[in-house]
Structure formats: C-alpha cells, structure tokens
Amino acid sequence: MAGGGDGDGGGALEPLVVVGQEIRRSSANAVAVDILYVFTTAFFATLAVRGFWPALIAALPIAVLLSFAWMSSRLFFLANVVVIVATVAATRAGLVPL
C-alpha cells in the first residue's frame, strides 16, 4: 500500500510495459499471424476507398476482422483501427496503389 504513489507516476508508461509483455509472451508464429491479419485489414481498407461496390464488398470482411480483433484484445482492436485510418489516408493521398 505504501507504493501506491509510485504507481501513479509511471501511469503513462504502463501501457507500453503491457504491450512489451504481451509481445514477449507471444510466439513468433503468433506475431506473424497478427501481422498478416493487420495486412489483410489494410488491404480491405484500400478496397473500401475505391468506390461504392468495392466498399460494399469490403464492408463484411472489415466488420468480421474488427469483431475478431475486439474479442482478441482491445489493444489489437485499436491497432487495426489505426491501420484502417492510416491506410485510408495513404490511399486518398495516392501513396498506396492497388
């Protein structure tokens, strides 16, 4: 209980520690699957920006991928959302050709 004040000072770094511990506990195969998962989410995000029909085709896979990411961990869900936003921005800027 005496160390309660010490934990408040490191509050900003605590999420980074959790991420580091999560990656360290993961096997190389699990990290590879996560990277492929995020890449697939980014691919569908680029497809969704291309027009109405591509967006309609990509909507269900994106929703399913995001729901699985949500069930996996909130951090993984947030990573997928950040990747979608970054991919849409890069596609709109013409940096990501399909």
Backbone as CSV, one residue per row, in Angstrom:
resi,resn,N_x,N_y,N_z,CA_x,CA_y,CA_z,C_x,C_y,C_z
1,MET,0.816,-1.192,0.000,0.000,0.000,0.000,0.860,1.256,0.000
2,ALA,2.056,1.173,0.569,2.927,2.344,0.638,3.414,2.737,-0.748
3,GLY,3.488,1.788,-1.688,3.981,2.073,-3.033,2.899,2.596,-3.959
4,GLY,1.701,2.891,-3.440,0.605,3.352,-4.285,0.930,4.638,-5.006
5,GLY,1.675,5.528,-4.374,2.041,6.782,-5.011,3.032,6.580,-6.139
6,ASP,3.879,5.554,-6.032,4.868,5.297,-7.080,4.206,4.834,-8.370
7,GLY,3.126,4.062,-8.253,2.443,3.556,-9.436,1.773,4.660,-10.227
8,ASP,1.369,5.740,-9.559,0.710,6.834,-10.250,1.680,7.591,-11.153
9,GLY,2.938,7.683,-10.758,3.926,8.406,-11.546,4.259,7.709,-12.848
10,GLY,4.193,6.376,-12.896,4.525,5.627,-14.100,3.306,5.261,-14.914
11,GLY,2.191,5.918,-14.683,0.938,5.586,-15.358,1.012,5.728,-16.864
12,ALA,1.785,6.689,-17.350,1.875,6.909,-18.793,2.654,5.799,-19.486
13,LEU,3.588,5.166,-18.789,4.403,4.116,-19.397,3.816,2.727,-19.214
14,GLU,2.801,2.612,-18.381,2.230,1.296,-18.092,1.692,0.583,-19.331
15,PRO,0.963,1.271,-20.245,0.517,0.563,-21.459,1.666,0.022,-22.301
16,LEU,2.790,0.744,-22.356,3.939,0.255,-23.128,4.522,-1.003,-22.503
17,VAL,4.523,-1.062,-21.181,5.017,-2.241,-20.487,4.118,-3.431,-20.787
18,VAL,2.804,-3.198,-20.783,1.844,-4.274,-21.067,2.036,-4.789,-22.493
19,VAL,2.221,-3.875,-23.444,2.440,-4.274,-24.838,3.721,-5.087,-24.955
20,GLY,4.778,-4.638,-24.317,6.039,-5.375,-24.360,5.911,-6.761,-23.778
21,GLN,5.188,-6.887,-22.675,4.995,-8.198,-22.056,4.144,-9.101,-22.943
22,GLU,3.132,-8.523,-23.595,2.275,-9.323,-24.464,3.044,-9.857,-25.660
23,ILE,3.889,-9.011,-26.256,4.686,-9.454,-27.407,5.722,-10.485,-26.974
24,ARG,6.332,-10.286,-25.818,7.345,-11.219,-25.338,6.743,-12.598,-25.072
25,ARG,5.496,-12.645,-24.599,4.851,-13.934,-24.330,4.379,-14.621,-25.600
26,SER,4.208,-13.871,-26.678,3.733,-14.440,-27.938,4.855,-15.178,-28.638
27,SER,4.482,-16.222,-29.332,5.464,-16.943,-30.123,5.680,-16.209,-31.448
28,ALA,6.684,-16.577,-32.149,6.972,-15.958,-33.446,5.833,-16.208,-34.428
29,ASN,5.230,-17.377,-34.350,4.107,-17.695,-35.235,2.908,-16.805,-34.945
30,ALA,2.637,-16.555,-33.667,1.507,-15.703,-33.303,1.723,-14.273,-33.779
31,VAL,2.931,-13.773,-33.669,3.244,-12.424,-34.146,3.108,-12.362,-35.667
32,ALA,3.555,-13.401,-36.367,3.434,-13.440,-37.826,1.966,-13.446,-38.249
33,VAL,1.137,-14.196,-37.561,-0.288,-14.236,-37.871,-0.922,-12.875,-37.613
34,ASP,-0.540,-12.216,-36.531,-1.061,-10.882,-36.240,-0.681,-9.888,-37.324
35,ILE,0.545,-9.972,-37.820,0.985,-9.068,-38.892,0.193,-9.341,-40.167
36,LEU,-0.010,-10.596,-40.510,-0.817,-10.930,-41.690,-2.266,-10.472,-41.520
37,TYR,-2.779,-10.580,-40.314,-4.136,-10.151,-40.004,-4.278,-8.649,-40.241
38,VAL,-3.318,-7.869,-39.735,-3.355,-6.418,-39.906,-3.170,-6.056,-41.380
39,PHE,-2.311,-6.787,-42.097,-2.124,-6.553,-43.522,-3.427,-6.799,-44.289
40,THR,-4.145,-7.855,-43.934,-5.415,-8.155,-44.584,-6.436,-7.059,-44.308
41,THR,-6.465,-6.563,-43.081,-7.357,-5.459,-42.745,-7.012,-4.231,-43.582
42,ALA,-5.727,-3.950,-43.742,-5.303,-2.805,-44.556,-5.698,-2.997,-46.020
43,PHE,-5.582,-4.212,-46.538,-5.987,-4.481,-47.922,-7.468,-4.187,-48.122
44,PHE,-8.315,-4.662,-47.218,-9.745,-4.400,-47.349,-10.061,-2.920,-47.176
45,ALA,-9.275,-2.213,-46.373,-9.476,-0.766,-46.224,-9.162,-0.043,-47.525
46,THR,-8.097,-0.464,-48.230,-7.795,0.157,-49.522,-8.882,-0.159,-50.536
47,LEU,-9.434,-1.339,-50.452,-10.524,-1.714,-51.351,-11.761,-0.873,-51.066
48,ALA,-12.038,-0.605,-49.811,-13.243,0.144,-49.430,-13.207,1.581,-49.923
49,VAL,-12.028,2.122,-50.180,-11.903,3.514,-50.609,-12.130,3.661,-52.112
50,ARG,-12.140,2.572,-52.837,-12.158,2.612,-54.302,-13.508,2.940,-54.927
51,GLY,-14.578,2.925,-54.156,-15.887,3.232,-54.725,-16.983,2.517,-53.970
52,PHE,-18.219,2.661,-54.469,-19.369,2.102,-53.759,-19.337,0.575,-53.711
53,TRP,-19.210,-0.064,-54.875,-19.244,-1.531,-54.904,-18.046,-2.158,-54.185
54,PRO,-16.836,-1.656,-54.388,-15.729,-2.201,-53.599,-15.927,-2.006,-52.090
55,ALA,-16.490,-0.851,-51.700,-16.754,-0.618,-50.275,-17.802,-1.588,-49.752
56,LEU,-18.796,-1.873,-50.572,-19.829,-2.831,-50.180,-19.241,-4.236,-50.036
57,ILE,-18.344,-4.594,-50.943,-17.694,-5.901,-50.875,-16.779,-5.990,-49.649
58,ALA,-16.083,-4.908,-49.314,-15.129,-4.919,-48.207,-15.776,-4.734,-46.840
59,ALA,-17.016,-4.294,-46.791,-17.663,-3.975,-45.502,-17.772,-5.192,-44.585
60,LEU,-18.236,-6.309,-45.105,-18.406,-7.501,-44.266,-17.059,-8.045,-43.766
61,PRO,-16.055,-8.213,-44.629,-14.765,-8.689,-44.101,-14.150,-7.743,-43.068
62,ILE,-14.273,-6.434,-43.281,-13.734,-5.489,-42.290,-14.468,-5.628,-40.974
63,ALA,-15.791,-5.745,-41.030,-16.569,-5.901,-39.800,-16.198,-7.182,-39.063
64,VAL,-16.020,-8.265,-39.797,-15.643,-9.540,-39.174,-14.239,-9.459,-38.577
65,LEU,-13.302,-8.892,-39.328,-11.935,-8.761,-38.822,-11.889,-7.883,-37.566
66,LEU,-12.647,-6.794,-37.563,-12.670,-5.928,-36.390,-13.340,-6.608,-35.198
67,SER,-14.360,-7.409,-35.458,-15.009,-8.104,-34.334,-14.080,-9.158,-33.736
68,PHE,-13.346,-9.867,-34.578,-12.369,-10.826,-34.046,-11.256,-10.113,-33.287
69,ALA,-10.819,-8.957,-33.800,-9.786,-8.186,-33.108,-10.299,-7.704,-31.753
70,TRP,-11.563,-7.296,-31.696,-12.156,-6.855,-30.432,-12.187,-7.997,-29.420
71,MET,-12.520,-9.193,-29.899,-12.574,-10.355,-29.000,-11.164,-10.791,-28.572
72,SER,-10.167,-10.517,-29.411,-8.798,-10.890,-29.080,-8.264,-10.021,-27.951
73,SER,-8.173,-8.721,-28.185,-7.755,-7.778,-27.146,-8.092,-6.374,-27.620
74,ARG,-8.274,-5.499,-26.681,-8.613,-4.110,-27.024,-7.436,-3.434,-27.727
75,LEU,-6.233,-3.805,-27.344,-5.046,-3.236,-27.975,-4.950,-3.658,-29.442
76,PHE,-5.247,-4.911,-29.727,-5.216,-5.397,-31.107,-6.319,-4.732,-31.926
77,PHE,-7.483,-4.520,-31.325,-8.564,-3.805,-31.995,-8.128,-2.383,-32.331
78,LEU,-7.504,-1.711,-31.365,-7.035,-0.351,-31.591,-5.984,-0.317,-32.697
79,ALA,-5.100,-1.298,-32.721,-4.084,-1.372,-33.780,-4.741,-1.507,-35.149
80,ASN,-5.788,-2.312,-35.239,-6.496,-2.484,-36.508,-7.198,-1.203,-36.938
81,VAL,-7.801,-0.499,-35.996,-8.471,0.766,-36.325,-7.447,1.798,-36.799
82,VAL,-6.303,1.864,-36.130,-5.248,2.797,-36.543,-4.750,2.443,-37.936
83,VAL,-4.603,1.160,-38.219,-4.157,0.734,-39.553,-5.196,1.103,-40.609
84,ILE,-6.473,0.960,-40.299,-7.518,1.327,-41.260,-7.463,2.827,-41.549
85,VAL,-7.366,3.635,-40.503,-7.309,5.091,-40.684,-6.070,5.485,-41.484
86,ALA,-4.917,4.917,-41.147,-3.679,5.243,-41.862,-3.740,4.782,-43.316
87,THR,-4.322,3.619,-43.555,-4.421,3.095,-44.915,-5.359,3.937,-45.769
88,VAL,-6.488,4.332,-45.193,-7.417,5.190,-45.938,-6.759,6.528,-46.265
89,ALA,-6.055,7.102,-45.296,-5.367,8.377,-45.531,-4.297,8.225,-46.616
90,ALA,-3.524,7.150,-46.549,-2.461,6.936,-47.544,-3.043,6.655,-48.922
91,THR,-4.156,5.943,-48.976,-4.796,5.658,-50.260,-5.364,6.925,-50.869
92,ARG,-6.021,7.743,-50.051,-6.566,9.012,-50.536,-5.458,9.945,-51.023
93,ALA,-4.302,9.867,-50.393,-3.169,10.716,-50.797,-2.458,10.162,-52.026
94,GLY,-2.821,8.977,-52.470,-2.199,8.385,-53.654,-0.897,7.657,-53.359
95,LEU,-0.635,7.363,-52.099,0.611,6.685,-51.726,0.505,5.168,-51.779
96,VAL,-0.716,4.639,-51.764,-0.929,3.194,-51.753,-1.716,2.808,-53.004
97,PRO,-1.028,2.392,-54.048,-1.766,1.952,-55.244,-2.301,0.544,-55.053
98,LEU,-3.368,0.253,-55.729,-3.948,-1.098,-55.651,-3.628,-1.846,-56.920
